Structure formats: C-alpha cells, structure tokens
Amino acid sequence: MSRAQQPGPEDDDGSPGEAEEEVVQIRLGDRSFPVCKRKLIEQSDYFRALYRSGMREAAGPAPEVQQLRGGLSALGLELVLDFINTSCLARLEREEERPLLEELVEAASYLQVRPLLRLLLSQVRLANCLELHHLAQIYGLQDLQDTCLDFMADHYHQVLRRPEARPHLLLPATLRQQLRERRMKGIAVLVAMGNFTGPFPLGQHSQEDPPCSMLRYDELAQRWLPLPNNLPPDLVNVRGYGSAVLDNYLFIVGGYRVTSQEISAAHCYNPCLNEWSQMASMNQKRSNFKLLAVSGKLYAIGGQSLSNVECYNPEHDWWNFVASLPNPLAEFSACECKGKIYVMGGYTTRERNLSVLQYCPTSDNWTNFGLCGVHIRKQQMLSVEETIYIVGGCIHELDSNKKSSQNEDMLMVQSYNTATKEWLYLKENTSKSGLNLTCTLHNDGIYILTRDVTLSTSLEHRVFLKYNIFSDSWESLRHFPTFGQNMLVCSIYLPNLI
C-alpha cells in the first residue's frame, strides 16, 4: 500500500519525534475518509480481522483504499473514523441531535469499534438515555443497555418527565417495572431524619462537627451511623409535614415553620444519588395531614381544617385536586391498603369520627366503608396485604367507664382486616408513649421511635422498638443515640451508599 507522509512532532534538537504514520482511505459510496491505519487496526475489530485475513475481495480498486458496503451512513462512518483519529467525541458533544447518535452507534457496532462503545458508557445523560437504551437493544450492546438501565433507574422520575415524542421511546409498563426494581437493589435500610441534638450519634467525626440530620441503622452491628448528607435548609424546623416513600424516593411535603406559617413546598430525597431536590409545591398549604403513596402517585389528604385532597403525578411533576373528604377531619389516621386509601378516627367539626372511609383512585370517590368500635386519634397506620395496623395514639373505648387520662398515652397495636372488616386488639406496651411517635414497616416488623411515658421533655423519640407482626411481640432495640425533634423513620434502599 502507498504511504502518505505525515510530519511528526520534532524533538528539541530538530530530529523527528515519531515514525511516519500510514494513512488509508475508507470509501463509502462516492465519499472517502482518511484514517491512520495503525489506529484503525487497533480500535476496529472489523478492520483488524480484515487485514489479518488478507481478504482481497474486500479491497477497493486501489490498494490504498478500503471499500465499505452494507448500508452504513456516511455521517456515522465519519463520526467513527473521527473518533479513531482523535480518541474523542468532540462533534457528538457539540451536536445533541438524536439522529447523530443513532448514526454513530450503528457505525460503531458495524465496525466493532469497542473503545468507542466503551466510551459511550460514560456519555449516558438524561438527554440521551432513552435513545441509547433503544439503540443498545437494537445492536445487542448489553453493557450499554445495563448502563442505561442503571442510569434511568437512578433518575427514574426525571426520566418519566422527558418530553420524548417518538413512540418507541415511551416507557412501556415492563420497562417501568424493571427500573423500579433496579431502584430497590440490595436490602432495605432504616433511615432516621430530624433535628437532632447531642449526644452525637456513633460514627460522628468529632464533637465539633455539626450534628447529622440523617442516620441509617446498621442492623448487624445494631447501631446508627451518619448518612453523608443532611436535610435541606428549607426543611429544618418544619413540623407537621407529610412524608411518604414512592418508587424508593422519600417525599417530605408541607407542614409549618416555627413561626406557625403553613407551607406547601415539596422536597424529595433520592437515595440512589444521595441528593435532595425540590419538587412542585402543592396547590394548598397544609399541615398535620397525611401523605400516602398509591399506585405510582402521592395523595395529600386533608390537614388543619381542610377536607380537600391533592394528587401528585411524578411523571408531570404537578399536583391536582381530586375528590375531597366528606368532612374536614382533625387528628385522623390514614394509610394505603391494596391500592385504596383508608381514613379512620379523628374529629369532624361537630363530633368524633367513627367511620372508616375508603377512597378509590380509579373512580375518584369516597365511600363509607365501615365503623370503628372505639374512637381512635393520632394513630399511625400501616398495611400488610389486606390488614391495616393501627399503632399508638389515643384510644377511647366508647363503653368504658375509665377516664380518658387512664388510657390515652400508651403504645398499643390494633389490626383491621379490610376483607373481613374484623378488628383485633393486639399488643400493648404501657411503659412507652403512643403519642408523637414515628414508625415504618421494615422486613417482618414495625419499627418505632418513641419515648418513655415517665420522661417529661420536649426532646422526643429516645426509645427504639420493634413490633413483630407475625409473633405479636415487642422487642426493645438499642436506645436511639441522640435526642431531637420533628423525627421521621422510614425504610428505603440505599444501593450506592453502603
């Protein structure tokens, strides 16, 4: 083959610094592209095999020309050969048109330019992840497909909001489920948040460090450790907020500041990226309400003197009003169970609420589902399958002669079966407070942060307990290592932080 002379860089004494490089012409249709033969063989499995096999039938009319066939686009070939010559994708970074990406992946796959395909793994962005995933499926690029899936899982709600109009880029239900499952790799971890005060949790760097506002529980070592993040400044000293976990995102919404001013802001913690972001605010400022995750959406129910309900759609990042509660309620409890919302207890503007209310998101309708045999208020409600667990709070037995003060502050658990409408009185713990607690379902139990009833202090949640839902028994875990207020405990997956 003929050699094209290319001047190499010279040393300080003027002598040549590099050997001459041989350049060959790659012809596609009526266009030719020059490329360094050595780099071509190094980076393209296709051309390496071609030159090693000595396949003369692939050669063009002149020895210095290689003729390509197979329907490749000239633009894709130009991009790939430019990468081979320069080892970078400068043009692709300047031009964000999807057809450019499509042409590039097609040519890189055809010519088997593995360094370029590996480089694409680091080029996945919100602007191209859907397209790259689609192309990876077409050309059988498993590494690129996995990288795109991991990226889309980490940024799941942002990916849902991408304004992609091409039909093949819309996320089918199977892909959405796959991304949600990837967001929950590994094991679930208990996480506590709040305005913590001393003593400092185990694992704090020094007494001079500012106290952590986010902790995770190491179940093997039975100790709380700081998470490498803190609550956003806007959430410090916010009380009466609503919280819910949706698609392994933790949402903290609404509440009121110490100035008693209600807020409508919504914040979201993404444990896959260990970062907070602010979402669209509710239409209604509200506090002391319930925030529930149901079928891929959030529902903000009621609040101080409110009956209206809002629904948040993460795909569009907006809130819209849905059917209101039949009456405004105070000190009520609520949870999701089998795709529906159940509201119990509390007070209407005139009397105790003894009704069990059910909301169906599909029909956007509230119905009177049943009656409570006791009046409950300020409880936390959780569900497993068709059973609702009512934890703590105040319970007033309607036919009891006891004074309310005798049974108002004790930690107890009841259950309500939504299929049979049967109530069961489960376990009671008279030494622990049932008020102002925070709890979450985690593995086989309900984990609770509360306080001893004998302690009178404004620093809440000193006791860490577990209620086993299968054995109906209490387990006292190690004491929570710090005091604080406005606490929240939840169960989320921290796939990239442990």
C-alpha positions as CSV (number, residue, x, y, z in Angstrom):
1,M,0.0,0.0,0.0
2,S,1.2,3.6,-0.6
3,R,2.2,5.7,2.3
4,A,1.1,9.2,2.9
5,Q,3.7,11.3,4.6
6,Q,2.6,13.0,7.8
7,P,5.1,15.2,9.6
8,G,5.6,14.1,13.2
9,P,6.5,16.4,16.1
10,E,10.2,17.2,16.4
11,D,12.4,16.9,19.4
12,D,14.2,20.0,20.7
13,D,17.3,19.1,18.5
14,G,15.1,19.1,15.4
15,S,15.1,15.3,14.9
16,P,11.9,13.5,14.1
17,G,10.0,12.5,17.3
18,E,7.8,9.9,15.8
19,A,7.8,7.4,13.0
20,E,5.8,8.2,9.9
21,E,2.1,7.0,10.1
22,E,0.4,5.2,7.2
23,V,-2.9,6.6,6.2
24,V,-5.5,4.6,4.3
25,Q,-8.7,5.8,2.6
26,I,-12.0,4.3,3.6
27,R,-14.5,4.7,0.8
28,L,-18.3,4.6,1.2
29,G,-20.3,5.4,-1.9
30,D,-18.7,8.4,-3.6
31,R,-17.0,9.7,-0.4
32,S,-13.6,8.8,1.0
33,F,-12.3,9.3,4.6
34,P,-8.6,9.3,5.6
35,V,-7.7,7.4,8.7
36,C,-4.5,6.2,10.4
37,K,-4.0,2.6,9.5
38,R,-2.4,1.7,12.9
39,K,-5.2,3.3,14.9
40,L,-7.8,1.7,12.6
41,I,-6.4,-1.8,13.3
42,E,-6.0,-1.1,17.0
43,Q,-9.6,0.1,17.6
44,S,-11.7,-1.6,15.0
45,D,-12.2,-5.4,15.3
46,Y,-13.7,-5.3,11.9
47,F,-10.6,-3.9,10.2
48,R,-8.2,-5.9,12.3
49,A,-9.8,-9.1,11.1
50,L,-9.9,-7.8,7.6
51,Y,-6.2,-7.0,7.4
52,R,-5.1,-10.2,9.3
53,S,-7.2,-12.4,7.0
54,G,-5.8,-10.8,3.8
55,M,-9.3,-10.8,2.2
56,R,-8.5,-9.2,-1.1
57,E,-12.2,-9.2,-2.2
58,A,-12.9,-6.5,0.4
59,A,-10.3,-4.2,-1.1
60,G,-11.2,-1.4,-3.4
61,P,-9.9,-0.7,-6.9
62,A,-6.6,0.6,-5.5
63,P,-4.5,-0.9,-2.6
64,E,-4.7,2.2,-0.5
65,V,-8.5,2.2,-0.5
66,Q,-10.9,0.1,1.5
67,Q,-14.4,0.0,0.1
68,L,-17.2,-0.4,2.6
69,R,-20.6,-1.9,1.8
70,G,-23.6,-2.7,4.0
71,G,-25.8,0.3,4.1
72,L,-23.8,2.4,6.6
73,S,-24.4,6.2,6.6
74,A,-21.6,8.5,5.6
75,L,-22.2,10.6,8.7
76,G,-22.0,7.6,11.0
77,L,-18.7,6.5,9.4
78,E,-17.3,10.0,9.5
79,L,-18.0,10.2,13.3
80,V,-16.5,6.8,14.0
81,L,-13.3,7.5,11.9
82,D,-13.0,10.9,13.6
83,F,-13.1,9.1,17.0
84,I,-10.4,6.6,15.8
85,N,-8.2,9.5,14.6
86,T,-8.7,11.7,17.7
87,S,-9.8,9.3,20.5
88,C,-12.6,11.7,21.5
89,L,-16.2,12.5,20.5
90,A,-15.9,16.3,20.2
91,R,-18.5,16.6,17.5
92,L,-21.1,14.5,19.3
93,E,-20.7,16.7,22.4
94,R,-21.4,19.8,20.3
95,E,-24.4,18.3,18.5
96,E,-27.1,16.8,20.5
97,E,-29.4,15.7,17.7
98,R,-30.6,12.1,18.2
99,P,-30.1,11.1,14.6
100,L,-26.4,11.9,15.1
101,L,-26.3,9.4,18.0
102,E,-28.2,6.8,16.0
103,E,-25.8,7.0,13.1
104,L,-22.8,6.8,15.4
105,V,-23.9,3.7,17.3
106,E,-24.9,2.0,14.1
107,A,-21.4,2.6,12.6
108,A,-19.5,1.8,15.8
109,S,-21.4,-1.5,16.1
110,Y,-20.9,-2.5,12.5
111,L,-17.2,-1.7,12.5
112,Q,-16.9,-3.1,16.1
113,V,-15.0,-0.1,17.5
114,R,-15.0,-1.3,21.1
115,P,-13.2,1.7,22.6
116,L,-15.9,4.0,21.3
117,L,-18.7,1.7,22.6
118,R,-16.9,1.7,26.0
119,L,-16.7,5.5,25.9
120,L,-20.4,5.7,25.3
121,L,-20.9,4.1,28.8
122,S,-19.7,7.3,30.3
123,Q,-21.8,9.5,28.0
124,V,-25.2,8.5,29.2
125,R,-27.3,11.6,30.1
126,L,-30.9,12.5,30.7
127,A,-31.0,13.9,27.2
128,N,-29.9,10.6,25.5
129,C,-30.5,7.7,27.9
130,L,-33.8,6.6,26.3
131,E,-32.3,6.8,22.8
132,L,-29.1,5.0,23.9
133,H,-31.1,2.3,25.6
134,H,-33.2,1.8,22.5
135,L,-30.1,1.6,20.3
136,A,-28.3,-0.8,22.7
137,Q,-31.3,-3.2,22.3
138,I,-31.2,-3.0,18.5
139,Y,-27.5,-3.7,18.2
140,G,-27.2,-6.1,21.1
141,L,-24.9,-3.9,23.3
142,Q,-25.5,-5.5,26.7
143,D,-23.0,-3.3,28.6
144,L,-24.5,-0.1,27.2
145,Q,-28.0,-1.4,27.9
146,D,-27.2,-2.2,31.5
147,T,-25.6,1.2,32.0
148,C,-28.6,3.0,30.6
149,L,-30.9,0.9,32.8
150,D,-28.9,1.8,35.9
151,F,-28.8,5.5,34.9
152,M,-32.6,5.6,34.2
153,A,-33.3,3.8,37.5
154,D,-31.2,6.3,39.4
155,H,-33.0,9.2,37.7
156,Y,-36.3,7.4,37.4
157,H,-38.8,10.3,37.9
158,Q,-36.7,12.6,35.8
159,V,-36.7,10.1,33.0
160,L,-40.5,9.8,33.2
161,R,-40.7,13.6,32.5
162,R,-38.6,13.5,29.4
163,P,-40.6,15.1,26.6
164,E,-40.0,12.3,24.1
165,A,-42.5,12.2,21.3
166,R,-41.1,9.3,19.3
167,P,-43.4,6.3,20.0
168,H,-40.6,3.7,20.5
169,L,-39.1,5.9,23.3
170,L,-42.2,5.9,25.5
171,L,-41.6,3.8,28.6
172,P,-43.7,0.6,28.5
173,A,-45.1,-0.8,31.7
174,T,-42.5,-3.6,31.6
175,L,-39.6,-1.2,31.4
176,R,-41.1,1.0,34.2
177,Q,-41.3,-2.0,36.5
178,Q,-37.7,-3.0,35.6
179,L,-36.5,0.4,36.5
180,R,-38.4,0.4,39.8
181,E,-36.9,-2.9,40.7
182,R,-33.4,-1.6,39.9
183,R,-34.0,1.3,42.3
184,M,-34.5,-1.3,45.0
185,K,-31.4,-3.4,44.6
186,G,-29.9,-4.9,47.8
187,I,-31.6,-4.7,51.1
188,A,-33.9,-2.1,52.7
189,V,-32.3,0.1,55.3
190,L,-33.9,2.0,58.2
191,V,-33.2,5.7,57.9
192,A,-34.0,8.4,60.5
193,M,-34.2,12.1,59.9
194,G,-34.8,15.0,62.2
195,N,-33.4,18.0,64.1
196,F,-31.0,16.0,66.2
197,T,-29.3,17.4,69.3
198,G,-26.5,15.8,71.4
199,P,-25.2,13.4,72.4
200,F,-23.8,12.8,68.9
201,P,-24.5,9.6,67.1
202,L,-21.9,6.9,66.9
203,G,-19.7,7.5,63.9
204,Q,-19.8,11.3,64.1
205,H,-16.3,12.5,63.2
206,S,-15.9,14.8,66.2
207,Q,-17.8,16.7,68.8
208,E,-17.1,19.9,66.9
209,D,-18.8,18.6,63.7
210,P,-22.4,19.9,63.2
211,P,-24.9,17.2,64.2
212,C,-26.2,14.9,61.4
213,S,-29.8,15.2,60.4
214,M,-29.8,11.8,58.5
215,L,-28.9,8.5,60.1
216,R,-29.0,4.9,58.9
217,Y,-29.3,1.8,61.0
218,D,-26.7,-0.9,60.8
219,E,-28.8,-4.0,61.8
220,L,-25.8,-6.3,62.1
221,A,-23.9,-4.0,64.4
222,Q,-27.1,-2.7,66.0
223,R,-26.0,1.0,65.8
224,W,-27.0,4.2,64.0
225,L,-24.5,5.7,61.6
226,P,-24.5,9.1,59.9
227,L,-25.5,9.3,56.3
228,P,-23.3,11.5,54.1
229,N,-26.0,14.1,53.6
230,N,-28.2,16.5,55.6
231,L,-31.7,17.8,55.3
232,P,-32.0,20.9,53.0
233,P,-32.1,24.1,55.0
234,D,-35.7,24.7,53.9
235,L,-36.7,21.6,55.9
236,V,-35.0,22.5,59.2
237,N,-37.5,23.1,62.0
238,V,-40.5,22.3,59.7
239,R,-43.2,20.4,61.7
240,G,-46.5,18.7,60.9
241,Y,-45.3,17.7,57.4
242,G,-46.4,14.7,55.4
243,S,-44.0,12.0,54.4
244,A,-44.2,9.1,52.0
245,V,-41.9,6.7,50.1
246,L,-42.7,6.4,46.4
247,D,-40.6,4.4,43.9
248,N,-37.8,4.5,46.6
249,Y,-37.9,8.3,46.7
250,L,-38.6,9.9,50.1
251,F,-41.0,12.9,49.8
252,I,-41.4,15.4,52.6
253,V,-44.2,17.8,51.9
254,G,-46.0,20.8,53.5
255,G,-46.0,21.4,57.3
256,Y,-45.5,24.6,59.2
257,R,-42.5,26.5,60.4
258,V,-41.9,27.6,64.0
259,T,-43.5,30.9,63.1
260,S,-46.7,28.8,62.6
261,Q,-46.8,29.6,58.9
262,E,-48.1,26.7,56.9
263,I,-46.2,25.8,53.7
264,S,-46.9,23.9,50.5
265,A,-43.3,23.1,49.4
266,A,-42.4,19.6,48.5
267,H,-38.9,18.1,48.7
268,C,-37.6,14.7,47.6
269,Y,-34.6,12.6,48.6
270,N,-33.2,10.2,46.1
271,P,-31.2,7.6,47.9
272,C,-29.7,6.2,44.7
273,L,-27.9,9.5,44.2
274,N,-27.9,10.6,47.9
275,E,-29.3,14.0,46.9
276,W,-32.3,16.2,47.7
277,S,-34.3,18.2,45.2
278,Q,-37.3,20.5,45.3
279,M,-40.4,19.4,43.5
280,A,-43.6,21.2,42.5
281,S,-45.4,22.7,45.5
282,M,-48.9,21.7,46.5
283,N,-51.8,24.0,45.4
284,Q,-52.9,24.2,49.1
285,K,-50.7,25.0,52.1
286,R,-51.4,22.3,54.7
287,S,-50.0,20.8,57.9
288,N,-50.9,17.8,60.1
289,F,-52.2,16.0,57.1
290,K,-51.5,12.5,55.6
291,L,-49.3,11.9,52.6
292,L,-49.7,8.5,51.0
293,A,-48.2,6.7,48.0
294,V,-50.8,4.8,46.0
295,S,-50.3,3.2,42.6
296,G,-47.4,5.4,41.5
297,K,-48.8,8.7,42.8
298,L,-48.9,10.7,46.0
299,Y,-52.1,11.8,47.8
300,A,-52.1,14.7,50.3
301,I,-55.2,14.2,52.4
302,G,-56.9,16.9,54.5
303,G,-55.0,18.9,57.0
304,Q,-55.8,21.6,59.6
305,S,-59.5,22.4,59.0
306,L,-59.2,21.1,55.4
307,S,-61.2,18.4,53.5
308,N,-59.6,18.8,50.1
309,V,-57.2,16.2,48.7
310,E,-54.4,16.6,46.2
311,C,-52.8,14.1,43.9
312,Y,-49.1,14.4,42.8
313,N,-48.1,12.8,39.5
314,P,-44.3,12.3,39.3
315,E,-44.4,11.9,35.6
316,H,-45.5,15.5,35.2
317,D,-44.3,17.0,38.5
318,W,-47.6,18.6,39.3
319,W,-50.5,18.4,41.9
320,N,-54.2,18.4,41.1
321,F,-57.2,18.3,43.3
322,V,-59.2,15.1,43.5
323,A,-62.4,14.2,45.4
324,S,-62.5,15.8,48.9
325,L,-63.1,14.1,52.2
326,P,-66.8,14.0,53.1
327,N,-65.9,16.3,56.0
328,P,-62.8,18.1,57.3
329,L,-61.1,15.9,59.9
330,A,-58.6,16.6,62.7
331,E,-56.2,14.1,64.3
332,F,-57.3,11.4,61.9
333,S,-55.2,8.4,60.6
334,A,-54.8,7.1,57.1
335,C,-52.9,4.5,55.0
336,E,-52.9,2.8,51.7
337,C,-54.1,-0.8,51.5
338,K,-54.4,-2.9,48.3
339,G,-54.5,0.1,46.1
340,K,-57.1,2.1,48.1
341,I,-56.9,4.7,50.8
342,Y,-58.4,4.2,54.3
343,V,-59.1,7.0,56.7
344,M,-60.1,6.4,60.4
345,G,-60.7,8.3,63.6
346,G,-60.2,11.9,64.5
347,Y,-62.9,14.6,64.8
348,T,-65.2,16.3,62.4
349,T,-66.2,19.9,63.1
350,R,-69.1,18.5,65.2
351,E,-68.2,15.1,66.7
352,R,-66.0,12.1,66.8
353,N,-65.4,10.3,63.5
354,L,-66.3,6.7,64.0
355,S,-66.5,5.9,60.2
356,V,-63.9,4.0,58.2
357,L,-63.7,5.9,54.9
358,Q,-62.4,4.4,51.7
359,Y,-61.1,6.2,48.7
360,C,-60.8,4.5,45.3
361,P,-58.3,6.4,43.0
362,T,-59.8,4.7,39.9
363,S,-63.3,6.1,40.5
364,D,-62.1,9.2,42.4
365,N,-64.8,8.5,45.0
366,W,-65.0,8.3,48.8
367,T,-67.3,5.7,50.4
368,N,-68.3,4.9,54.0
369,F,-66.6,1.5,54.3
370,G,-67.4,0.6,57.9
371,L,-67.5,1.6,61.6
372,C,-64.9,1.7,64.4
373,G,-65.7,0.0,67.7
374,V,-63.5,2.5,69.5
375,H,-62.7,6.1,68.9
376,I,-59.1,6.5,67.8
377,R,-57.0,9.6,67.1
378,K,-53.4,10.5,66.4
379,Q,-52.5,6.9,65.3
380,Q,-50.0,5.8,62.7
381,M,-51.5,3.4,60.2
382,L,-49.6,0.8,58.1
383,S,-50.8,-2.1,56.0
384,V,-49.6,-5.6,55.0
385,E,-51.7,-7.2,52.3
386,E,-55.3,-6.7,53.4
387,T,-54.5,-6.0,57.1
388,I,-54.2,-2.5,58.5
389,Y,-52.1,-2.0,61.6
390,I,-53.0,0.9,63.9
391,V,-50.1,1.9,66.1
392,G,-50.1,4.1,69.2
393,G,-52.1,7.3,69.5
394,C,-55.1,7.8,71.8
395,I,-57.9,5.2,72.0
396,H,-61.2,5.9,73.8
397,E,-63.4,2.8,74.4
398,L,-66.9,4.0,73.9
399,D,-68.4,1.7,76.5
400,S,-65.6,2.1,79.0
401,N,-66.1,3.8,82.4
402,K,-62.4,4.6,82.6
403,K,-61.3,8.3,82.4
404,S,-59.7,9.2,79.2
405,S,-56.4,10.0,81.0
406,Q,-56.1,6.4,82.1
407,N,-55.6,5.0,78.6
408,E,-54.6,8.0,76.5
409,D,-50.8,7.6,76.5
410,M,-49.7,4.0,76.0
411,L,-48.2,2.2,73.0
412,M,-50.6,-0.3,71.6
413,V,-51.2,-2.1,68.3
414,Q,-54.6,-3.0,66.7
415,S,-55.4,-4.5,63.4
416,Y,-58.2,-4.2,61.0
417,N,-58.8,-6.6,58.2
418,T,-60.3,-4.9,55.1
419,A,-61.5,-8.2,53.7
420,T,-63.4,-9.4,56.8
421,K,-63.8,-6.0,58.5
422,E,-62.6,-7.7,61.7
423,W,-60.9,-5.7,64.4
424,L,-58.2,-7.3,66.6
425,Y,-56.7,-5.9,69.7
426,L,-53.0,-6.9,69.6
427,K,-50.1,-5.9,71.9
428,E,-49.9,-3.1,74.5
429,N,-46.7,-1.5,76.0
430,T,-47.7,0.6,78.9
431,S,-44.2,2.0,79.6
432,K,-43.8,3.6,76.2
433,S,-45.6,6.6,74.8
434,G,-48.1,6.2,72.0
435,L,-48.1,9.9,71.1
436,N,-46.0,11.7,68.6
437,L,-44.2,8.6,67.5
438,T,-42.9,7.8,64.1
439,C,-42.9,4.2,62.7
440,T,-42.3,2.3,59.5
441,L,-42.8,-1.2,58.1
442,H,-39.4,-2.9,57.7
443,N,-38.9,-6.6,57.0
444,D,-41.0,-8.6,59.4
445,G,-42.0,-5.8,61.8
446,I,-43.0,-2.3,62.6
447,Y,-40.0,-0.2,63.8
448,I,-40.9,2.6,66.2
449,L,-39.2,5.7,67.6
450,T,-41.0,7.0,70.7
451,R,-40.2,7.8,74.3
452,D,-40.8,6.5,77.8
453,V,-44.0,7.8,79.3
454,T,-42.2,8.7,82.6
455,L,-39.9,11.2,80.8
456,S,-41.2,14.7,80.6
457,T,-39.1,16.5,78.0
458,S,-39.5,18.3,74.7
459,L,-36.7,16.2,73.3
460,E,-38.7,13.4,71.7
461,H,-38.1,9.8,70.5
462,R,-35.5,8.3,72.7
463,V,-36.7,4.7,72.5
464,F,-36.2,2.4,69.5
465,L,-38.6,-0.6,69.4
466,K,-39.7,-3.3,67.1
467,Y,-43.2,-4.8,67.0
468,N,-43.1,-8.2,65.3
469,I,-46.4,-8.5,63.3
470,F,-46.1,-12.4,63.0
471,S,-45.5,-13.2,66.7
472,D,-47.4,-10.2,68.2
473,S,-44.4,-9.4,70.4
474,W,-42.3,-6.4,71.3
475,E,-38.5,-6.2,71.0
476,S,-36.6,-3.4,72.7
477,L,-33.6,-2.4,70.5
478,R,-30.7,-0.3,71.5
479,H,-31.5,3.1,72.6
480,F,-31.5,5.8,69.9
481,P,-28.1,7.5,70.3
482,T,-29.3,11.1,70.1
483,F,-32.3,13.3,71.0
484,G,-34.2,15.6,68.8
485,Q,-37.5,16.8,67.4
486,N,-39.5,16.5,64.1
487,M,-38.2,13.0,63.6
488,L,-39.1,10.6,60.9
489,V,-38.1,6.9,60.4
490,C,-38.6,5.2,57.1
491,S,-37.4,2.1,55.2
492,I,-35.6,2.8,51.9
493,Y,-33.0,1.2,49.7
494,L,-29.5,2.8,49.6
495,P,-28.0,0.8,46.7
496,N,-25.0,3.1,46.1
497,L,-24.2,4.2,49.7
498,I,-23.5,1.0,51.6
